[in-house]
């Protein structure tokens, strides 16, 4: 009789999970594991068999107000045996115990798994689709500038408004990550949007891309495309924002695959019309 041990992961073990994700084509970035871990060092758990890590994922808590489950992956030889189902439920219940009463959990579930997640108490809120485009050079709008640490107070406030919850320490590192660039769109002294472009295994990913106006969103998108000229650039849009859909149409992007934002509990009240690109499927 095999005995599985469910326990918190170290940073090195989170790096191991991300390396599995890379082999499976999830296209993570070289900094992803370290940045994810920074969001919540107590937010990653795995299943062990005789001290061998065989599966795991995130169960990140944002100050107990909101949780997010992602990076859910099992070693191939342990799939389709019910082990992953048990691990998923352990992660969900552990996260619920880490959150305040009635706090919501979010996740971005692939289409094939959504019925399973629904049985676990999650409801589909909106669809999100990854789009690809080859980076190219654009003349940058005069309102575009690179984000520096002096911008943190206003950028982090904007992020909290769009994401719905406080995640300042994670975002400070995310905005300044090696190999990436973060841009702001500021007009008449007012921040109207920002975006982060990060290097991943193949090309670059944009996320988040938050903007109050369509013109700010397109200017930020063009800044990212220009910074990644000749490379594949990915943007994960919520289909509930018609302006984000219009952006992908305008720039003739190619839809890659679909996930669904799902919530256990009440859906947070976030301004989806400002969300042109989610931060990451792993942490929201």
Secondary structure, DSSP 4 states (H G I P E B T S, - for coil): ---EEEEEPPHHHHHHHHHHHHHTT----TTHHHHHHHH-TT-EEEEEETTEEEEEEEEEEETTTEEEEEEEEE-GGG-SSSHHHHHHHHHHHHHHHHSPTT-EEEEEEEGGGHHHHHHTT-EEEEEEEEEEEEB---PPPTTEEE--GGGHHHHHHHHHHHHSS--HHHHHHHHT-TT-EEEEEEETTEEEEEEEEEE-SSSEEEEEEEESSHHHHHHHHHHHHHHTBTSEEEEEEETT-HHHHHHHHHTT-EEEEEEEEEEESSPP---GGGEEE-S-TTT-
